[in-house]
Amino acid sequence: MRFVKFNKKTCYAIKIMVDLASQPDRALVSSQKIAERRKIPKRFMAQITSCLAKEGFLSSTRGSKGGIVISCDPAEVCIADFVEKLESPLVLNPCVLGREKCEVKKGCFIEGIKCPIRSAWVRAQREMLSALESTTLEDLVNLERETALEYQDVLLKK
């Protein structure tokens, strides 16, 4: 089975940002602590936090009391923002970018007939982007909190 998927860098970046957005009062957090909590390989942390800082999502402080802190509003940043900044554009099929990108050399018209597949790809692309654009970092933090509370309830009932 094949999946359309984000690269690991983007997935780890979102995990880092959810962790930072979860901190009370935008507290400074050790990258190492986040790596441990979120099961992110330490070799990726510096690379990913550097990219996130460059894009304005977080800032870092060096030194023994250093760490990273969120520098964006979690209610204003959506998953699509991370995808656009950390990956090449997320496209389900090249033909949604236009006829010149279509893998069928004649574009959307094959022997004078409009390609029926392109309209399905365009619709799927629109719906995927809509979901990514409508899900904020704050939504992910809230979902994580709700899931943690549900898990605690299950454990308490055992």
C-alpha positions in Angstrom: 0.0 0.0 0.0 1.3 3.5 -0.9 0.5 6.6 1.0 0.8 10.3 0.3 2.8 11.3 3.3 4.8 14.1 4.8 8.5 13.7 5.2 9.8 12.9 8.7 11.2 16.4 9.1 7.8 17.9 8.8 6.2 15.3 11.1 8.9 15.9 13.7 8.6 19.7 13.3 4.9 19.6 14.0 5.6 17.4 17.1 8.1 20.0 18.3 5.7 22.8 17.8 2.9 21.0 19.6 5.2 20.5 22.5 6.2 24.2 22.6 2.6 25.4 22.2 1.6 23.2 25.1 4.0 24.9 27.5 2.5 27.2 30.1 3.5 30.9 29.6 5.6 30.1 26.6 8.3 28.6 28.7 11.8 28.0 27.4 12.3 24.2 26.9 15.3 22.1 26.4 15.5 20.5 22.9 16.8 17.3 24.5 13.6 17.1 26.7 11.4 17.6 23.7 13.3 14.9 21.8 12.8 12.5 24.7 9.1 13.3 25.2 8.2 13.2 21.5 10.5 10.3 20.5 12.4 12.4 18.0 15.9 11.2 17.2 18.4 13.7 18.7 20.3 13.9 15.4 17.3 15.6 13.8 16.6 18.2 16.5 19.2 20.8 15.7 18.4 20.6 12.0 14.7 20.9 12.5 14.7 23.6 15.2 17.1 25.6 13.0 14.6 25.5 10.1 11.7 26.3 12.4 13.6 29.3 13.8 14.6 30.5 10.3 10.9 30.5 9.4 9.9 32.4 12.5 8.0 29.6 14.3 10.4 29.4 17.3 13.4 31.1 18.7 16.3 29.7 20.6 18.7 30.7 23.4 22.1 29.1 23.8 23.9 28.2 26.9 23.4 26.1 30.1 20.0 27.8 30.7 19.1 27.9 27.0 16.4 26.2 25.1 13.7 26.9 22.5 10.5 28.8 22.8 7.5 29.2 20.5 7.5 32.6 18.7 4.2 32.3 16.8 0.6 32.3 17.8 -0.7 28.7 17.9 -4.2 29.9 16.9 -2.8 31.6 13.7 -0.5 28.8 12.4 -1.9 25.8 10.6 -0.4 22.5 9.4 -0.3 23.8 5.9 2.2 26.5 7.0 4.6 23.9 8.2 4.2 21.8 5.0 4.8 24.8 2.8 7.9 26.0 4.7 9.5 22.6 5.3 8.7 20.6 2.2 8.2 21.3 -1.4 4.6 22.0 -2.2 2.4 19.1 -1.3 0.8 18.0 -4.5 -1.2 14.8 -5.0 -0.5 14.6 -8.7 1.6 16.9 -11.0 -1.4 17.5 -13.2 -3.1 19.7 -10.6 -0.3 22.2 -11.2 -1.5 22.7 -14.8 -1.4 21.1 -18.2 2.3 21.7 -18.7 3.0 19.5 -15.7 0.7 16.7 -16.8 2.5 13.4 -17.3 0.4 12.7 -20.4 2.3 14.7 -22.9 -0.9 16.2 -24.5 -2.1 17.7 -21.3 -5.7 17.5 -20.1 -7.0 16.6 -23.6 -6.4 13.2 -25.0 -7.5 13.0 -28.6 -9.9 16.0 -28.1 -11.5 14.5 -24.9 -11.0 16.3 -21.6 -9.2 14.1 -19.1 -11.7 13.0 -16.4 -9.0 12.1 -13.9 -7.7 15.7 -13.6 -10.9 17.0 -12.1 -10.9 14.3 -9.4 -7.2 15.1 -8.6 -8.0 18.9 -8.4 -11.0 18.3 -6.1 -8.9 15.9 -3.8 -6.1 18.5 -3.8 -8.5 21.3 -2.7 -10.0 19.2 0.0 -6.6 18.1 1.4 -5.3 21.7 1.5 -8.6 22.8 3.1 -8.1 20.3 5.9 -4.5 21.3 6.4 -5.3 25.0 6.3 -8.2 24.7 8.8 -6.2 22.7 11.4 -4.2 25.0 13.6 -1.4 24.3 16.0 -3.8 25.2 18.8 -6.3 22.6 17.5 -3.5 19.9 17.7 -2.6 21.0 21.3 -6.3 20.8 22.3 -6.7 17.4 20.6 -3.7 16.1 22.4 -5.0 17.3 25.8 -8.4 15.7 25.2 -6.8 12.5 24.2 -4.6 12.5 27.3 -7.7 13.1 29.5 -9.6 10.2 27.8 -6.6 7.9 28.3 -6.4 8.9 32.0 -10.1 8.1 32.4 -9.6 4.7 30.9 -6.6 4.0 33.3 -8.6 5.1 36.3 -11.5 2.8 35.5 -9.2 -0.2 35.4 
